Amino acid sequence: MQGWIEGFMASMAYIERNLADTLEIDQIAGTAALSPFYYQRIFGALTGMTVGEYIRARRMTLAAQELAGTNEKVIDVAMKYGYDSPDSFAKAFQRFHGITPSQAREKGASLRSFAPLHIKIALEGGSMLDYRIVEKAPFTVVGVKRPFHSDTSYQEIPKFWDEWLAQGEKRPIMGTFGVCIDMNGKDFDYWIADLYFPWEDIPEGCETRVIPGSCWAQFPCTIKTLQDTNTKIWSEWLPALQGYSLAGEYDIEVYLPPEEGSPDMRVYIWVPLKKD
């Protein structure tokens, strides 16, 4: 997976070189030899922010430097870094720096700086991460879905679950799976779903989706450790993976009832793989 690591570093350099140009997630992810879906999930796990948030922070840093150190017009700086109007640029600038673009020109103005990220992945040592690789035939899920954007999904998906849980006994499904399915790189569908059997009726408001057969890496965790496990998958386990590479444009969370005598729900993260 050394090529994957180098590719990810190259993608960071690509972003930095093109901050004054249009940056598309397809191009950024392609530099790392990853799909946009997986690139964004890995980026978030490694950095704690979305690709869009990182790009905006770097652009605002450079915009402030130009306003403070040159005579460039505000509208020209705004256009350079992707803003259609001085108003939209001024609002974004003030959110980031706490002052207006014109105030940034004043002597002694206090500005914020977000340095370029240099991701370092250490493959030696690390913490223990249990998993197993299993082969599964295609299966079908039935559930409710909602589209999400990668920049806001971490905040919005828990709200989706809260709305669904608030239905109580009126819920048409149990909610065994949380399924992310890529749509176009930045947008994806998230399903709250159960296993579907063809002799069953499809509940009102629900749809079905076939999940292709695949090898799956299955990682046990708990509700409390799910986020930490997810981060370790992308930052520790994946770079060290040998003999397999990522497959498909989806991943799955599995929520099962507690085992007898245990108060904790059994939770798994499933990541599809293919043999190299």
Order of alpha helices (4+ residues) and beta strands (2+ residues): alpha-alpha-alpha-alpha-alpha-alpha-beta-beta-alpha-beta-beta-beta-beta-alpha-beta-beta-beta
